[in-house]
Amino acid sequence: MGRIKNIGTKNLLIFFASTLIYALCQMLFSIILMKEDLWSNFHVQLSAHYAVIFTMCIADYQLLLFLNKYLPYSRNIFYRIMAGIAGIIVICLILLWFFNYIIYNVLNISKEGMPPFLVKFAFGMAANIPILLVFELIYYFQSEQKAIANSEKAKREVLLFQHETLRAQINPHFLFNSLNVLSSLIYINPDNANKFTKALSKTYRYVLSLTRQPIVSVAEELDTLDSYIFLMRMRFEDSFSLTVSKTAGFEKNKIIPLTLQLLIENAFKHNIAIEEALLNIKITIDSDYITVENNIQPSNDVDKSGIGLKYITKQYKLYGKDVIIEHTDQMFIVKIPYIKP
């Protein structure tokens, strides 16, 4: 807290010092232009110029916040520039009217010898444009720093996700079950044992390749999912059904790796899957989402370890996407959005 307070105080001091120096420069420029005496009412002139510059800074800052919120550069650069110019003109006109009212009506200073309106307006515009440009540059560099920080954070989150995913897949329980199935198949069905070994190898090879591809196509994910489903069929046999409904043209869309596998794993982890009570899993691929749904038949022995749905949700958040979760009495539905590379 003390450090934040010190940073805030430092920024305020820099702001006041900068506006004071800028007001002094504007005052000197005005005196040279109007050929006035530098030391005549120096403190009054500096105070008046500082009041104008300070008010311009506050007005320009509010203008910048308004434009960044309602008309950012990403939406339309031309309209943003024109809106900025229009905003500066409005600010100058309002300030001219206000300070003219104070000078002539409140302080009762004579208009004789004062510069005409157009000269004041031109001077105000010349003083105001650099202020807004400086604010724009500050905002730009802050945005760049924030983007870099978010990028680094996203990289760390992706690495964490990959580590957690790998740990979930290479956990003793998963390996134990897989090796048990493989051991049984070697004696019962050597051909299936060979297929099981290849499927297990393909699944792990895909997991280990995640460091090179933070997002994958739906087609790649489905290809690897086939190997995982084969492993599950060898383990659970006829205790579950899986259907995949695809709309042509959407398999090139991008998603987070292992999304489908983890959702299916989540379904097995939280539900009973036996021949008398089939676990029905359906994957639907359409233009907006990949929908994974399963019937609900809760398991009393739920394994809490490994990757959960919260990890998937967190990963999609990094790309500004929301995972939709619908939970009814009969069905558990997850809708996965696509990611634009």
N, C-alpha and C positions, 0 to 999 in steps of 0.2 A: 504493500500500500504506500509506504514511504517513497519507494522508487517511482511509482506511477505519479504521485503528487509532485515529485521533483521534476519529472518530465513535463507535466502539465504547466508548472510554473516557468520552466525554461522556455516552452513554446510561447507562453503569453509574453514573456520579456522580449523574445525575438520579434513577435508580432508588433508590440508597441514601438520597439526600436526601429523596425523596418518602416512602419507607417510614419513615424516622426521624420526619418531621413527622407522619405519620399515626399512628405509634405513640405519639408525645407527646400528640396529641389524644385518642386512646383512653385513655391513662393518666389525663389530666386529667378526662375524662368519668367514668372509673371511680372516681376519688378523690372527685369531687363526688357521684356516686351513692351511694357507700359512706360518705361523710362522714368521710374519713380525712385525716390531716395530709399536706399537699402535700410538705413537705420531709423527712418521715420516710422514710428509706431511698429517697431519690429515685433514685439511680443504680441500685439494685436493681430498683425498680419499672419504670423506663424500660427497663432491659436485658431484663426479663421480657416486657414488652409488645412490645418490638422483636423478640424471638425469636419470639413468637407471630405478629406481623404478617408478618415475613419468611418464616416457614414457610408461612403462608397464601398469600402471593404465589406462592411456588414451586409449591405444590399447585394453586392456581387456574390458573396458567399451564399446567401439565401437563393439567389438566382441560379447559381451552380447546382445547389441541392435539388431545386425544383426541376431543372432541365435533366439532370442525371436520373431522376426518378420517373419523369413522364415522357422525356424525349431523349434517350441516350444515343450516343453516336452509333451504336450497333444497329439501331432501328433505321435511321436515315441521316447521313452525315450532312447533306445539304440543308435539310429542314432544321437540323440542330444548329448549324452555323447561323442561319437566318434568324432563328429564335433567339440566339445569343445576342446578335446585333440589335434586334428589336428590343430585347430586355435592357440592354445598355442605354439605348435611346430613351426608353421610358424612365429608367432610373435617373438619367441626367435631367430630363424635363421636370420630374418631380422634385429633385434636389434644387434645381434652379428656382422653381416656384417657391419652395419652402424658404430657401435662404434669402431670396429677394424680399419675401414677406417679412422676414425677421429684420433685414437691414433697413428696408424703406418704411415699414409700417410699425415695427416694434421699437427699433433703435432710432427711427426718424432721421436717418442719414440721407443727405441730399443726393439726388440722382446725377447732379452736375459733375462732370468729369469721370463718371463711371463708364466702363465699356458697354457697347450695345449688346442686346440679347444674343445675337448670332455669334459674336466673339466669345461671350461667356459659354455658350453651348459648345462651340468648337473646342474651347479650352477644357471644358468638362469631359467631352468625349476623348480628347487626347490624354487626359489624366486617368479616365476610367478604363479604357481598353487594356492598357498594360496590367492593371490590377486583375481583371478577369482572366487574362492570359496566364498570369502567374498562378492563380488559383487552379486553372485548367492543368497546368504543368504539374503542380503539386498533387492534384487528384490523379493524374495519369501515372506518375511515379509510384504513388501509394497503391494504385490498382495493380501495377506491375509487380511490386513487392508482395502484395497479397496473393496474386496469381502464382508467383513462384513458390511462396510458402504453402499454398494449397496444393500445388503440384507435388512438392516434396512430401507433404502429408499424405497425399493420395498414393505416392510410391511406397511409403512406409506401410500404409494400410493394406496395399496389395501384397506386399511381402509378408505381412502378418497373416493375411488371409491364406496365402499359399502355404505358409508354414503350418497354420492350423489345419488346413485341408489335408496336407500331407500327413500330419500327425494323426488325423482322424482315420485316414485310409490305412496307415501302417500301424494301427493299434493292435495290441495282442489279441483282443477279442476277434477282430476281423480276420487276422492271420490264422488264429486258432481254428475258427470255423472253416476258412478256406482250405487249410491244410487237412482238416478232418475229412472234408468232402473229397479232396484230391486223393487222400489215402484210401478211402472207400472205393472210389472209381477205378483206381489202379487194378484192383482185384476183380471188381464187378464188370467194368466196362472200360477197357484200356483206350478205346477210341475216344470216348468222352473225356477220359483223364487227360489225353493229349490236347483235346480242344479246351478243356478247362485251364490247363497250364498256359496255353497261348492267350486265352481271354484274360487271365490274371496278369500275365506279362504285359499285355496291351493296355490294361487299365492302369497299371503302375507307370508304364512308360508315358502315358498321357499326363498323369499327375506330375511326374518329374519334368515335363516339358513346359509347365505353366510359367516358369520364370521368363520364357521367351515370348509369351503371348498373353497379355493381360485380358484380351477379349478374343472370342472365337466365333466362327459362324455357327448357325444352328445345325447346318449339315455336318460339321466336324463333331459337334456335341452329340448328335444322334448316332454318328458312326461309332464313337467310343461307348455310347450308352448301350449299344448292342452287346458289347463284351461284358459290361457290368450286369445286364439283364440275364445273359447266359449264366454267369456265376450265381445269380439269385435263383434261377430255375434249377440249377444243379443242387442248390441248397434247400429250397422250399418246394421244389417239384411242382405239383399242380395245386398249390395253395393260394395262388394269386393269378390275376389276369392283367395284362397290360395292352392297351390299345393306343395307337398313335394316329391322330387325324390331322392331315397336312393339307394346307391350301397352297397350290403351286405358286412359286415365285417368291416365297418368303424364307426359304432355307438359307439365303445369303445374308440375312440379317444377323447382327452381332449380339452376343450375350456374354455374361461372365462364365468362364470355364467351370465345369462341374456343377452348374446350376441344376440341371435335370437330375443328375446322379444324386446330388445331395437332397433334393426334394423327395426322390423315391426312397432314399435311405431313411429320411425323416418319416415317411409313411410306414415303412417296415418297423421302425424303432418304436412308434407310438401305437401300433395297432396289432391285433391278432391276425395271423395269416395261416390258416389251416384249411384242409379240403372241405370241412363241414361249414366253414365261414370264410369264404373267399375274400381276399383283399383285392378290390377292383381299382386299378389305377388307370386314369385316362389322361393322355397328353393331347392338347389341341393347339395347333400352330396356325394362327391367322394373321391378318394385316397389322393388328395392334399389339397383341400379347401372345405369349406362350402360356397356356392355362394347364396347370397340373392339378388334378382333383382325385380324391380317393374317398371311399366310404369310411365312416367312422365306426370302429369296433375296438375300443380302448384296451390296451394291454396293461395288466397289473404289474408286470415286471418291465418297466421302462428304463432303458439305459440312458442315463443323463449325460454321458460323455460324448466327445466328438463335436462335429460341426452341427449347429442348429440353424433354424430359420433366421435367427437374428443376424448371423454372419452374412447371409445372402442379402438381407435387407440393407445391412450396413454397406456392403460393396456397391449396390446399385445407387445408394445415396451419394456416393462419391462422384457418380456421373450425373447427379441431379435427377435421378429416376426413382419413382416410388413403387415398391412391390405391394400389390393389392392382396390382402388376405381376407377370405370370407369363411366364417366358421358357423355352420348350421348344426342342427341335431343329427343329421344324417351324413353330411358331406363336409370335407375340408378342402377348400379351393384356394390355390395360389396363382395369381396372374403376374407373369414376369414381363416387364417392358423391354423393348429393344434398345440397344445403345448405338448411337451414331459415332463412328470412329473419327 
